[in-house]
Amino acid sequence: MLIWIAILIVVLLALLAEWWHAQRIARLGGLVFGRQRARGRLVTLGAATARVLGLVLLSWGLLTLWQIDQRPEDQSRSADLAADAPPASDAEPEQQLIIALDVSPSMFIRDAGPDGKQQRNVRSSEVMRSILSRLDTRKVRVTLVAFYTTALPVFVGTSDMNVVENVLAGLPLNFAFKEGPTNMYAGVREAIKLARPLRSGSTALVVISDGDTLPDADLEPLPPAISDTLVLGVGDSLRASPVGQTSSRQDVSSLKQLAVRLRGAYFDGNTQHLPSDTLSSLAMLSQQSAAGPTTRTWALAAVGLGGALLGALWPWLATYGHPRTMRAAARAVRERERTATLMLTAAALRPR
């Protein structure tokens, strides 16, 4: 609301300034343009319109960018989402990301990362941060399902990246479960349950685990909402490390089998992050381009167009601000002055 009040003030001041300027130059119109006075009015009217329009666009763009930058990050995201979302689906986010995260004790083994010295849960957090940093978090709602012996939703449909970061920073979720063998399929079933009421094609499911799980279990068919599935493995796949009374390594075969059953793709995230090409190919991200430009994009375009209009005024007035007869007369005067200068120079150089 404050922006539109400021824009109204700018419009009124600009119109007042143009009216005052028009009154001052009205008497000189006949002297400048002579018989082409109608053409002069058209030129001056076009210049005045361009000035007012340029000031309005420039003011709105700069004030909008300033307001976006002054907001807290979470408020900025929610406000931009509300402004850019179509009216028919204001309450429904455009994209959903469901993360099924393994929080079993084997995820605390230090055999992950490029140097093989990171804990598996730390590596999984880095992989997820890499994915989230390349998504438009203003349009994505994140759901996290933690699984160990069973599965529990940690948060559902959040847009607050601080909440996501708090969990990825090492929140000890394993204490919420009873001890026992890891059941990766329980996490997938819980994720499928949460995705069932969502919009068709709007959701990507990412499973992060070391694959050290119970044998295969029955899975329900994927709901229409899930359009993409990624299974990310962490941990050394060649060397087993002790955990409790057993040993554990990344079970690539079980992770690949899960990816096949989910009609998705497996990626070894133990030493490398998910490639940008793979991330950009997610079908749920195709809805982002259909949503249209954001408020920031429109503001930047308004600043560029307003500045271009104001910058183009000088060449416009220099080219069309006086009639061709005056330009011809000015050229004739310059030619006479040049000729007189040459004659005086020649006379001064003539021997006496």
VOGU-3710 file (C-alpha; in Angstrom, 3 decimals, decimal comma):
1> mliwiailiv> 0,000/0,000/0,000  2,808/2,412/0,847  4,373/1,802/-2,558  1,212/2,880/-4,388  0,921/6,003/-2,238  4,507/6,868/-3,137  3,796/6,203/-6,836  0,740/8,501/-6,682  2,875/11,260/-5,167  5,475/10,800/-7,927
11> vllallaeww> 2,765/11,009/-10,612  1,260/14,169/-9,150  4,640/15,886/-8,789  5,679/14,870/-12,315  2,411/16,137/-13,825  2,720/19,412/-11,893  6,307/19,872/-13,079  5,343/19,157/-16,714  2,427/21,593/-16,552  4,666/24,304/-15,088
21> haqriarlgg> 7,317/23,651/-17,751  4,668/23,791/-20,508  3,451/27,173/-19,254  6,987/28,565/-19,287  7,782/27,503/-22,857  4,328/28,165/-24,376  5,260/31,685/-25,505  8,423/30,462/-27,237  6,695/27,788/-29,322  5,898/30,157/-32,155
31> lvfgrqrarg> 9,436/31,526/-32,234  11,054/28,080/-32,247  8,806/26,157/-34,638  7,082/28,902/-36,627  4,618/27,383/-39,030  5,413/23,898/-37,692  4,047/24,728/-34,262  1,655/21,724/-34,324  4,648/19,460/-34,833  6,347/21,120/-31,887
41> rlvtlgaata> 3,361/20,422/-29,638  3,498/16,754/-30,620  7,209/16,541/-29,797  6,861/18,255/-26,433  3,785/16,180/-25,542  5,660/12,965/-26,362  8,629/14,068/-24,254  6,393/14,936/-21,307  4,570/11,594/-21,514  7,858/9,684/-21,684
51> rvlglvllsw> 9,194/11,575/-18,653  6,144/10,835/-16,519  5,947/7,187/-17,587  9,685/6,693/-17,082  9,555/8,201/-13,585  6,590/6,011/-12,630  8,235/2,804/-13,878  11,563/3,674/-12,303  9,969/4,592/-8,971  7,805/1,480/-8,804
61> glltlwqidq> 10,687/-0,820/-9,720  13,139/0,677/-7,230  10,601/0,820/-4,388  9,509/-2,769/-5,030  13,102/-4,027/-5,042  13,803/-2,066/-1,868  10,742/-3,542/-0,162  11,711/-7,094/-1,191  15,258/-6,645/0,101  14,057/-5,151/3,389
71> rpedqsrsad> 11,768/-8,046/4,253  12,979/-10,996/6,323  13,824/-13,937/4,102  10,824/-16,085/4,987  8,350/-13,198/4,639  9,859/-12,258/1,281  9,418/-15,775/-0,025  5,840/-16,105/1,140  4,859/-12,656/-0,159  6,401/-13,265/-3,570
81> laadappasd> 4,703/-16,644/-3,745  1,342/-15,118/-2,870  1,804/-12,345/-5,440  2,896/-14,655/-8,245  0,595/-17,628/-7,667  -2,580/-17,941/-9,760  -5,781/-17,086/-7,869  -7,263/-20,558/-8,304  -4,509/-22,243/-6,286  -3,349/-19,673/-3,773
91> aepeqqliia> -3,259/-22,173/-0,904  -1,586/-24,936/-2,874  2,178/-24,746/-3,504  3,463/-25,382/-6,974  6,180/-27,910/-6,128  6,682/-30,393/-3,322  9,883/-32,106/-2,220  9,540/-35,122/0,092  12,749/-36,347/1,715  12,899/-39,812/3,260
101> ldvspsmfir> 16,003/-39,649/5,458  17,745/-42,578/7,104  18,503/-41,729/10,769  19,640/-45,193/11,907  22,852/-45,616/13,972  24,735/-46,798/10,883  24,441/-43,215/9,549  26,927/-42,121/12,239  29,751/-44,207/10,751  32,697/-42,145/9,510
111> dagpdgkqqr> 33,376/-43,524/6,042  31,650/-40,947/3,802  32,713/-37,891/1,841  35,537/-37,397/-0,661  38,151/-38,181/2,008  36,193/-41,035/3,573  36,249/-39,406/7,030  32,810/-37,807/7,234  29,860/-39,260/9,068  27,216/-40,579/6,726
121> nvrssevmrs> 24,523/-38,311/8,202  26,781/-35,271/7,707  27,344/-36,267/4,088  23,608/-36,754/3,525  23,005/-33,246/4,942  25,556/-31,772/2,519  23,916/-33,542/-0,417  20,491/-32,197/0,561  21,826/-28,659/1,045  23,317/-28,849/-2,438
131> ilsrldtrkv> 19,935/-29,839/-3,877  17,972/-27,188/-1,971  20,436/-24,450/-2,937  19,619/-25,051/-6,610  15,848/-25,029/-6,175  13,572/-22,005/-6,084  12,760/-22,297/-2,380  10,021/-19,671/-2,735  7,963/-22,160/-4,717  8,975/-25,469/-3,123
141> rvtlvafytt> 7,431/-26,935/0,028  9,623/-29,440/1,845  8,444/-32,510/3,760  10,842/-34,666/5,780  10,202/-38,278/6,789  12,743/-39,845/9,153  12,980/-43,629/9,211  14,789/-46,183/11,343  12,816/-49,151/12,700  9,636/-47,308/11,661
151> alpvfvgtsd> 8,964/-43,979/9,978  7,800/-40,638/11,344  7,092/-37,319/9,556  9,300/-34,598/11,055  7,660/-31,661/9,254  5,169/-31,479/6,399  5,011/-28,859/3,641  7,240/-26,222/5,197  8,653/-23,236/3,340  10,880/-22,179/6,226
161> mnvvenvlag> 14,393/-23,191/5,245  15,555/-22,507/8,805  13,477/-25,469/9,963  15,017/-27,642/7,257  18,510/-26,443/8,150  17,938/-27,203/11,826  17,221/-30,834/11,017  20,066/-31,120/8,518  22,464/-29,662/11,092  22,415/-32,917/13,033
171> lplnfafkeg> 19,200/-33,125/15,038  19,405/-36,550/16,805  16,230/-38,047/15,349  17,313/-41,631/16,012  16,256/-41,290/19,668  12,620/-41,040/18,540  12,663/-44,724/17,509  13,089/-48,041/19,271  16,302/-49,901/18,593  16,306/-52,539/15,904
181> ptnmyagvre> 17,083/-53,132/12,232  16,612/-50,327/9,707  13,398/-50,452/7,686  13,929/-48,259/4,636  10,654/-49,370/3,079  8,711/-47,977/6,050  10,100/-44,543/5,210  9,086/-44,891/1,564  5,555/-46,018/2,504  5,147/-43,014/4,814
191> aiklarplrs> 6,355/-40,672/2,024  3,850/-42,230/-0,397  1,084/-41,735/2,163  1,920/-38,033/2,549  2,104/-37,521/-1,242  -1,282/-39,108/-1,987  -3,437/-35,935/-1,540  -1,023/-33,636/-3,414  -1,503/-32,297/-6,922  -0,615/-34,580/-9,802
201> gstalvvisd> 2,967/-34,236/-11,035  3,939/-31,729/-8,349  6,159/-33,857/-6,127  9,684/-35,258/-6,141  10,663/-38,010/-3,698  14,281/-38,209/-2,536  15,418/-41,182/-0,440  18,767/-40,874/1,343  20,189/-43,969/2,982  23,163/-46,296/3,200
211> gdtlpdadle> 20,910/-49,173/2,141  21,566/-51,203/5,270  17,941/-52,284/5,627  15,540/-55,141/6,136  14,740/-57,310/3,083  12,444/-55,989/0,384  8,882/-55,284/1,381  5,712/-54,687/-0,586  5,190/-51,119/-1,780  2,016/-49,432/-2,857
221> plppaisdtl> 1,898/-47,946/-6,366  3,199/-44,397/-6,495  0,434/-41,770/-6,371  0,022/-39,436/-9,370  1,568/-36,601/-7,355  5,055/-38,172/-7,415  6,587/-37,481/-10,805  10,257/-37,999/-9,898  12,143/-40,311/-7,560  15,807/-40,159/-6,624
231> vlgvgdslra> 17,598/-42,663/-4,383  20,850/-41,261/-3,002  23,405/-43,535/-1,370  25,963/-42,481/1,229  28,768/-44,428/2,860  31,651/-46,481/1,523  30,325/-49,176/-0,788  33,541/-51,236/-0,745  34,668/-51,308/2,885  32,441/-52,348/5,783
241> spvgqtssrq> 32,681/-50,533/9,128  31,614/-51,861/12,530  28,381/-50,620/14,111  27,260/-52,310/17,323  27,562/-56,083/16,931  27,523/-55,964/13,127  29,260/-54,198/10,258  27,806/-51,856/7,660  28,609/-50,476/4,245  26,577/-48,772/1,531
251> dvsslkqlav> 24,390/-51,506/0,094  24,312/-50,377/-3,515  22,265/-53,344/-4,711  19,367/-52,677/-2,314  19,367/-48,958/-3,179  19,357/-49,648/-6,916  16,561/-52,169/-6,477  14,517/-49,591/-4,579  15,124/-47,042/-7,362  13,868/-49,530/-9,960
261> rlrgayfdgn> 10,748/-50,304/-7,936  10,044/-46,574/-7,575  10,657/-45,969/-11,301  13,416/-43,556/-10,347  17,186/-43,242/-10,499  19,981/-44,190/-8,129  22,922/-41,870/-7,538  25,982/-42,457/-5,377  26,210/-39,262/-3,341  29,077/-40,451/-1,175
271> tqhlpsdtls> 31,748/-38,409/-2,942  29,864/-36,236/-5,448  26,808/-34,002/-5,357  23,807/-34,575/-7,571  24,588/-33,186/-11,069  22,690/-30,066/-12,084  21,550/-31,756/-15,307  19,859/-34,509/-13,289  18,264/-31,972/-10,949  17,018/-29,725/-13,761
281> slamlsqqsa> 15,391/-32,707/-15,488  12,904/-33,208/-12,636  9,390/-33,036/-14,047  8,012/-31,157/-11,038  10,314/-28,220/-11,825  8,674/-27,743/-15,238  5,775/-26,045/-13,446  8,102/-23,251/-12,362  8,411/-21,836/-15,868  4,631/-21,977/-16,355
291> agpttrtwal> 4,060/-19,815/-13,312  5,439/-16,735/-15,058  7,886/-14,059/-13,930  8,245/-13,196/-10,250  7,683/-9,801/-8,675  11,431/-9,181/-8,589  11,654/-9,869/-12,327  8,863/-7,387/-13,081  10,535/-4,794/-10,841  13,877/-5,205/-12,617
301> aavglggall> 12,143/-4,896/-15,992  10,360/-1,724/-14,833  13,671/-0,188/-13,702  15,271/-1,001/-17,047  12,373/0,327/-19,134  11,949/3,476/-17,014  15,647/4,255/-17,199  15,651/3,650/-20,954  12,742/6,069/-21,465  14,425/8,814/-19,445
311> galwpwlaty> 17,771/8,188/-21,139  16,209/8,350/-24,623  14,733/11,829/-24,092  17,914/13,715/-24,934  18,466/12,102/-28,379  14,711/12,388/-29,045  14,662/16,119/-28,376  17,995/16,656/-30,134  16,618/14,986/-33,278  13,006/16,154/-33,357
321> ghprtmraaa> 13,033/19,159/-31,037  13,380/21,733/-33,813  12,223/21,819/-37,457  14,376/20,916/-40,444  14,348/24,526/-41,680  16,052/25,607/-38,467  18,667/22,890/-38,870  19,303/24,034/-42,440  19,589/27,636/-41,270  21,978/26,612/-38,537
331> ravrererta> 24,141/24,778/-41,067  24,160/27,848/-43,311  25,250/30,043/-40,416  28,061/27,625/-39,573  29,190/27,557/-43,198  29,259/31,391/-43,343  31,207/31,552/-40,113  33,696/28,971/-41,416  34,079/30,889/-44,687  34,595/34,194/-42,860
341> tlmltaaalr> 37,198/32,574/-40,617  39,127/31,220/-43,628  39,027/34,625/-45,348  40,313/36,430/-42,254  43,087/33,865/-41,880  44,108/34,240/-45,522  44,119/38,030/-45,220  46,289/37,871/-42,145  48,814/35,607/-43,867  48,967/37,699/-47,109
351> pr> 52,359/39,483/-47,459  52,171/43,223/-47,158
//
